[in-house]
Amino acid sequence: MENELDKIKSELTKWEEKAKRTPSLPIKFTTVSGEPIEMLYTPEDIENINYLTDIGFPGEYPYTRGIHTNMHRGRLWTMRQFAGFGTPEDTNERYQYLLKHGQTGLSVAFDLPTLMGRDADDLQAQGEVGICGVSISSLADMEILFNGINLADVSTSMTINAPAAMLLAFYIAVAQKQGAKPEQLRGTIQADILKEYIAQKEWIFPPHPSMRIITDMFEYCTNEMPQWNPISISGYHIREAGATAIQELAFTLADGFAYVEAGIAKGLDVDEFAPRLSFFFNSHLDFFEEIAKFRAARKIWAKRMKNKYKAKNPRSWLLRFHTQTAGCTLTAQQPENNIVRTAYQALAGVFGGTQSLHTNSMDETLALPSEKAVKIALRTQQIIAHEIGVTNTIDPLAGSYFVEALTAKMERGAEAYFEKIDSLGGVIPAIEAGFFQREIAESAYRYQQHLDRKEKIIVGVNDYIEENEKIEIPILYIPPGVEMKQRERIAEVRASRDDSRVTGELKLLQQAARDGTNLMPRLIECTKSYVTLGEMSNTLAEVFGVYEEPAVF
C-alpha cells in the first residue's frame, strides 16, 4: 500500500504541473464558509484515516455514517413543514392541510410576542401579533391550535426557547384534556437558550436561571415524558446569523456539552437524560461542506459522550438531528430559484443522515409561506424520498477522498474552537465576553465581502440579474384583525377564570422559583388555571431578573 501511495504522490506531482498551466475560472475556489478547496483529492488526503475507528458502519460507534443500522432504507426521515401564523384557528387550518397532503409531523412557529413570553394584549406586542408565527397567550389558544388533532398520534416540534417550559406546559395540558398521558407524547421543544444569547437574541431571564429551567425540563421529561425531547440544541440560528459551517458545528456542540454538564451538576445520571437530547442543524448552500458537517457532528458527539462524560448507554452517544434548509439563502430576486436551492440543501440533509427535515418555501423571504409554496416544499422532500434513488444505500459518499478529508477537517476545526471556549471558562463566560458574537459577526462580514467582490455568486443577486424584475407570486397577508381577535380572546379568558385560583398558583410558582423546586409541575397547574404566558413569565422574572446583553465591540 505504501508503494502504491508513493506512486500516486509522484504521479500527482506531474499532474499538478500540467494543471497549473491550464486556465481556471476567475473565482475563489472555497466552500461557502471560505475554507480553501484543493483542485483534486486523492488517497494521500485520507492516508491517516482508519476505516473502523474513524468511519465505521451505520448504527455503530462512532456513527459517522449514521445512527441507525439501515438508516433511510428502514424508515424515511420525518417530513415537517414549519407552520404558524395569525390566530390559532388559522394555523390549525394549515395543519389540517399539511397532514392531508402527506406531512408526517407538526412543527409550530410562534409569533414574536409569544417567543418573548408576552401576551397578545401586552403594549410591547402591538403590531407583532400573529405576524411571524401563531399567537399563543393561554391554554385557550393552545386548545384551538390542536383542535381535531390527537396529540397521542402525532409528533410535534415547537420552536420556542425562553418561555419553552410554559409552552410545554400548555401542550401537556391540552393532551391531558384529550385523554392522552404525558408518556404517550412524542416530539421536541427547542428550549435552546444558549443559542439565543449567541445569535437569535430572544431571551427573558439571565443565563444561569435559564439553565436551571432547562434542567428542570430535563428532569421532568426523564421521569414523565420518555418519548419527548426536552431540548433541540440549535445550530440553525447560529448559521443564519452568519456563522461558518465549522462555527455552526463547534458552537452548537459546545452548547450541547454545556447542557450535559448542567444536567450532571443537577444530579441527573447522564444516561437518564442524554438519550433524549436532539439537535437542529442548518443545511446551507455548499453541498459537500454540509454533508461533511453532519458526519463530523455525529462522530464528535459520540466520542465526547463516551470518553469525557462517561455515558455507558450507546443511546447517549447518538446525535439525533433535525435539518432545515437555509432561510438566509432565499432571495427576494427571482424567488422561483429558491425551489432549486432548497432541493439541493434538502438532498445534503438526506445524504448527511438527518432524522427529520424541513424544506423552506420559495416565498419565505417575502412573507410567511403561502399554501402553494408550502406544498411545493413538501413535494420536494417526497420526490427526494421516492423518485431519485438516494435512499437505496446508506451514506453513499463515504470513502470519497474529498468528503472524508473535509469531514476530518471539520472535526479538527471544531476541536480547535472547543479549546478556545474552554480557555474562556466555558460557554456562558464566553457568551458574557462576547466571543461567539464577535466570531459570527466577523464571518458574516467576510462572506459579504466575497459577494461584493463577486468571488461568490448568488444567482439573481450579484450576477444574472434581471432588470425591472416583477415578482408575481402571491404572498400570505396577515390582516390587522388578527391582533384584535387575540386581544378579545385573552380578555375573555381573564373574565371567565377563577382569579383566586390564578393568584394562588402564581404564588406557588414564585415560591418554587425561589426554593429550587422543579418548576414544571407548577407551570402545568398554572396552565390548567388559565394563567397566561405573560403572567407566568413576569412572575419568574421577579425572582430571576431580566437579561440585558453587554455591549460587544
TIVEXDO-130238 format. One record per residue (C-alpha): x, y negated, z. Coordinates in steps of 0.2 Angstrom, whole numbers, padded with zeros to 4 digits, always signed. Each point is the difference from the previous one (the first is absolute). Layout:
<recs>
XYZ/...
</recs>
This chain:
<recs>
+0000+0000+0000/+0014-0012+0004/+0008+0003-0017/-0016-0003-0008/-0003-0016+0010/+0018-0006-0005/-0004+0003-0018/-0016-0010+0001/+0009-0014+0008/+0013+0000-0014/-0013+0000-0013/-0010-0013+0009/+0015-0012-0001/+0002+0002-0019/-0019-0002-0002/+0000-0016+0011/+0014-0008-0011/-0012+0003-0016/-0015-0007+0010/+0009-0016+0005/+0002-0004-0019/-0018+0002-0003/-0011-0016+0002/-0012+0000+0014/-0016-0010+0003/+0003-0017+0008/-0009+0005+0016/+0005+0005+0018/+0000+0019+0002/-0006+0001+0018/-0015+0007+0009/-0014-0012+0004/+0009-0002+0017/+0016-0006-0008/+0010+0016+0003/+0012+0003-0015/-0003+0015-0011/+0013+0009-0009/-0001+0003-0019/+0000+0019+0003/-0001+0012+0014/+0009+0017+0000/+0004+0015+0012/+0014-0012+0008/-0013-0011+0008/-0008+0015+0009/+0016+0010+0004/-0001-0003+0019/-0019+0005+0000/-0004+0017+0008/-0016+0007-0007/-0005+0009+0016/+0004-0013+0012/-0004-0016-0010/-0013+0005-0012/-0008+0017+0005/-0017+0007-0004/-0017-0008+0002/-0008+0003+0017/+0017+0003+0008/+0012-0011+0009/+0006-0013-0004/-0016-0002-0011/+0009-0010-0014/-0011+0009-0013/-0016-0002+0010/-0008+0005+0016/-0012+0014-0006/+0006+0016-0008/-0011-0001-0015/-0003-0019+0000/-0012-0006-0013/-0002+0018-0007/-0009+0004+0016/-0010-0016+0003/-0001-0016-0009/+0004-0016+0009/-0015-0010+0008/-0006-0013-0013/-0004-0016+0009/-0006-0017-0006/+0002-0014+0012/-0018-0008+0002/-0007-0013+0011/-0008-0017-0004/-0014-0011+0005/-0012+0007+0012/+0000+0018+0007/-0015+0003-0012/+0010-0005-0015/+0014+0011+0005/-0011+0015+0004/-0007-0001-0017/+0018+0000-0008/+0004+0016+0011/-0015+0009-0007/+0005-0005-0018/+0018+0007+0003/-0005+0016+0008/-0012+0003-0014/+0014-0002-0013/+0012+0012+0008/+0009-0009+0014/+0005+0012+0014/+0004-0012+0014/-0006-0017+0006/+0012-0015+0003/-0006-0015+0009/+0006-0018-0004/-0005-0013+0013/-0001-0019-0002/+0012-0012+0008/-0010-0004+0015/-0002+0018+0005/+0019+0003-0003/+0003-0014+0012/-0012+0007+0013/-0013-0015-0003/-0019+0001-0001/-0009-0006-0016/-0007-0015+0010/+0018-0005+0006/+0004-0018-0005/+0016+0006-0007/-0009+0013-0011/-0009-0013-0010/+0002+0003-0019/+0009+0017+0002/-0015+0011+0005/-0001+0015-0012/+0012-0008-0012/+0015+0012+0000/-0009+0015+0008/-0015+0005+0009/-0006-0010+0015/-0001+0010+0017/-0004-0009+0016/-0009+0014+0010/-0007+0017+0000/-0015-0006-0009/+0011-0004-0015/+0009+0017+0001/-0016+0009+0000/-0006-0008-0016/+0017+0003-0008/-0001+0019+0002/-0019+0001-0002/-0004+0017-0009/+0018+0006+0001/+0003+0014+0012/+0017-0004+0008/+0003+0018+0005/+0001+0004-0019/+0011-0013-0007/+0018-0006+0003/+0001-0019+0003/+0015-0012+0000/-0002-0017+0008/+0013-0013-0004/+0000-0011+0016/+0014-0003+0013/-0001-0012+0014/-0018+0004+0005/+0002+0018-0006/-0005+0008+0017/-0017-0010-0001/-0004+0006-0017/+0004+0018+0004/-0012-0002+0015/-0013-0006-0012/+0003+0015-0011/-0001+0012+0014/-0016-0007+0006/-0009+0001-0017/+0006+0018-0002/-0007+0004+0017/-0017-0008-0004/+0000+0011-0015/+0003+0015+0011/+0018+0003-0005/+0013+0003+0014/+0017-0009+0000/+0009+0016-0004/-0009+0002-0016/+0006-0017-0007/+0013+0000-0014/+0010-0015-0006/+0012-0013+0004/+0000-0018+0008/+0015-0010-0005/+0004-0008+0017/+0018-0005-0006/+0003-0016+0010/+0018+0000-0003/-0001-0003-0018/-0012-0014+0003/+0014-0010+0010/+0012+0005-0014/-0010-0004-0016/-0019-0002+0000/-0002-0012+0015/-0017+0006+0006/+0002+0002+0019/-0009-0005+0016/+0011+0006+0015/+0019-0001+0003/+0010+0016-0005/+0002+0009+0017/-0019+0000+0004/-0004+0004-0018/+0011+0016+0002/-0009+0004+0016/-0016+0000-0009/+0007+0011-0014/+0006+0013+0012/-0017+0000+0009/-0007+0005-0017/+0013+0013-0002/-0005+0008+0017/-0018-0001-0003/+0001+0007-0018/+0011+0014+0006/-0012+0005+0013/-0017-0004-0008/+0003-0001-0019/+0012+0013-0006/-0004-0002-0019/+0002-0019+0001/+0016-0010-0004/+0001-0014+0013/+0012-0010-0011/+0006-0002-0018/+0017-0007+0001/+0000-0012-0015/+0014-0004-0012/-0013-0006-0013/-0002-0018+0007/+0019-0001+0003/+0003+0003-0018/-0014-0012-0005/+0009-0013+0009/+0015+0002-0011/+0010+0014+0008/+0011+0011-0011/-0003+0019-0001/+0014+0003+0013/-0007-0013+0011/-0017+0007-0001/+0006+0017+0004/+0012-0005+0014/-0012-0013+0009/-0015+0012-0001/+0010+0015+0007/+0008-0011+0014/-0018-0006+0005/-0005+0019+0000/+0015+0004+0012/-0005-0014+0011/-0018+0007+0002/+0007+0017+0004/+0011-0008+0013/-0014-0009+0007/-0011+0015+0001/+0014+0010+0009/+0003-0015+0012/-0019+0002+0004/+0003+0017+0006/-0007+0009-0015/+0008+0016-0007/+0006-0004-0017/-0008+0015-0008/-0017-0005+0007/-0001-0016-0010/+0013+0000-0014/-0009+0013-0011/-0014-0013-0002/+0011-0015-0005/-0002-0004-0018/+0008-0013-0012/-0006-0012-0013/+0012-0004-0015/+0000-0011-0015/+0002+0007-0017/+0009-0014-0010/+0005-0003-0018/+0016+0010+0000/-0005+0018-0004/+0015+0009+0005/+0005-0011+0015/-0017+0003+0008/+0001+0019-0002/+0017+0000+0008/-0007-0011+0014/-0014+0012+0004/+0012+0015+0000/+0013-0009+0011/-0013-0005+0012/-0006+0018+0004/+0018+0006+0002/+0005-0014+0012/-0015+0002+0010/+0002+0019+0002/+0018-0002+0005/-0003-0014+0013/-0015+0009+0008/+0009+0016+0001/+0017-0006+0006/-0002-0016+0009/-0018+0002+0008/+0002+0018+0002/-0017+0004-0007/-0002+0019+0000/-0017+0002-0010/+0004+0000-0019/-0016-0011-0002/+0009-0014+0009/+0013+0000-0013/-0012-0002-0014/-0002-0018-0008/-0017+0000-0006/-0004-0016-0011/-0013-0010-0009/+0005-0010-0016/-0007-0015-0007/+0005-0008-0017/+0008-0017+0002/-0012-0014+0001/+0014-0013-0002/+0004+0007-0017/-0018-0004-0007/+0000-0015-0012/-0014-0012-0003/+0007-0002-0018/-0006+0014-0011/-0008+0009+0014/-0004+0016-0010/+0019+0003+0001/-0003+0004+0018/-0008+0016-0005/+0016+0007-0007/+0011-0007+0014/-0012+0009+0013/+0000+0016-0010/+0019+0002+0001/+0001-0006+0018/-0013+0014+0004/+0010+0013-0010/+0016-0005+0011/-0011+0003+0015/-0005+0017-0006/+0018+0005-0005/+0005-0006+0017/-0011+0012+0009/-0014-0012+0008/-0014+0007+0010/-0012-0013-0005/-0001-0014-0013/-0008-0017-0003/+0001-0007-0018/-0002-0019-0001/-0013-0007-0012/+0005-0011-0015/-0009-0015+0007/+0006+0000+0018/+0012-0015-0003/-0015-0010-0005/-0013+0005+0013/-0006+0016+0009/-0003+0014-0012/-0015+0001-0011/-0009+0017-0001/+0006+0003-0018/+0018-0004+0005/-0001+0012+0015/-0007+0014-0011/+0015-0002-0012/+0012+0001+0015/-0008+0015+0006/-0001+0009-0017/+0019-0004-0001/+0003+0012+0014/-0011+0013-0007/+0008+0000-0016/+0017+0002+0008/-0007+0014+0011/-0009+0010-0014/+0007-0005-0018/+0019-0003-0001/+0007+0016+0009/+0010-0009+0013/-0008+0011+0014/+0006+0016-0007/+0017+0001+0008/+0006-0008+0016/+0013-0014+0000/+0004+0002-0018/+0014-0013+0000/+0010+0009+0013/+0018+0004-0006/+0000-0015-0011/+0017-0008+0002/-0007-0017+0000/-0015+0004+0012/+0011+0009+0012/+0014-0013+0000/-0013-0014+0003/-0009+0010+0014/+0017+0002+0009/+0003-0019-0003/-0016-0004+0008/+0004+0010+0015/+0017-0008+0002/-0008-0017-0002/-0013+0003+0013/+0013+0007+0013/+0010-0016-0002/-0016-0010+0004/-0003+0011+0015/+0017-0004+0007/-0003-0019-0002/-0017+0001+0009/+0008+0010+0014/+0014-0013+0002/-0014-0013+0003/-0008+0010+0014/-0014+0009-0010/-0015-0005-0010/-0008-0012+0011/+0016-0010+0004/+0003+0000-0018/-0017-0007-0004/+0003-0014+0014/+0016-0004-0008/-0008-0002-0017/+0011+0013-0008/-0013+0009-0010/-0008-0016-0006/+0017-0007-0006/+0004+0016-0009/-0016+0001-0010/+0000-0019-0004/+0017+0002-0007/-0005+0015-0011/-0015-0009-0006/+0010-0015-0005/+0013+0011-0010/-0014+0009-0009/-0008-0017-0005/+0017-0005-0007/+0001+0015-0011/-0017-0004-0007/+0004-0018-0003/+0016+0005-0009/-0010+0013-0010/+0012+0014+0007/-0016+0009+0004/-0015-0001-0011/-0018-0001+0006/-0011+0002-0016/-0012-0014-0002/+0009-0011+0013/+0017-0004-0005/+0000+0008-0017/-0013+0006-0013/-0010-0015+0006/-0017-0003-0009/-0003-0019-0002/-0017-0007+0005/-0005+0017+0007/-0018+0002+0005/-0004+0013+0014/-0016+0008-0004/-0002+0013+0013/-0015-0002+0013/+0006-0002+0018/-0009+0003+0016/-0007-0016+0008/-0004-0001+0019/-0015-0012+0002/+0000-0012+0015/-0016+0008+0007/+0011+0015+0006/+0007-0011+0014/-0017-0006+0005/-0007+0018+0000/+0014+0006+0011/-0002-0015+0012/-0019+0004+0002/+0004+0018+0003/+0012-0003+0014/-0012-0013+0008/-0013+0014+0000/+0012+0012+0008/+0003-0012+0014/-0018-0004+0002/-0005+0019+0002/+0013+0007+0010/+0001+0002+0019/+0011-0015+0006/+0004+0007+0017/+0006+0016-0007/+0011-0010-0013/+0007-0010+0015/+0004+0016+0010/+0008+0009-0014/+0011-0015-0004/+0006-0001+0018/+0004+0019+0000/+0010-0003-0016/+0010-0014+0007/+0004+0010+0016/+0006+0015-0011/+0011-0013-0010/+0007-0006+0017/+0003+0017+0009/+0006+0010-0015/-0015+0012-0002/-0002+0007-0018/-0010-0013-0009/-0009+0011-0012/-0014+0006+0011/-0004-0017+0006/+0000-0007-0018/-0012+0014-0005/-0012-0005+0014/+0001-0018-0005/-0005+0005-0017/-0015+0010+0005/-0006-0016+0010/+0002-0010-0016/+0014-0010+0006/+0007-0009-0015/+0017+0001-0007/+0004-0018+0004/-0005+0003+0018/+0011+0015+0002/+0015-0009-0008/-0002-0015+0011/-0002+0010+0016/+0017+0009-0004/+0008-0016-0005/-0003-0007+0017/+0011+0014+0007/+0012+0002-0014/+0002-0017-0007/+0000-0005-0018/+0016+0002-0011/+0008-0015-0008/+0014+0003-0013/+0017-0008+0003/+0006-0011-0014/+0012+0010-0012/+0013-0010-0010/
</recs>
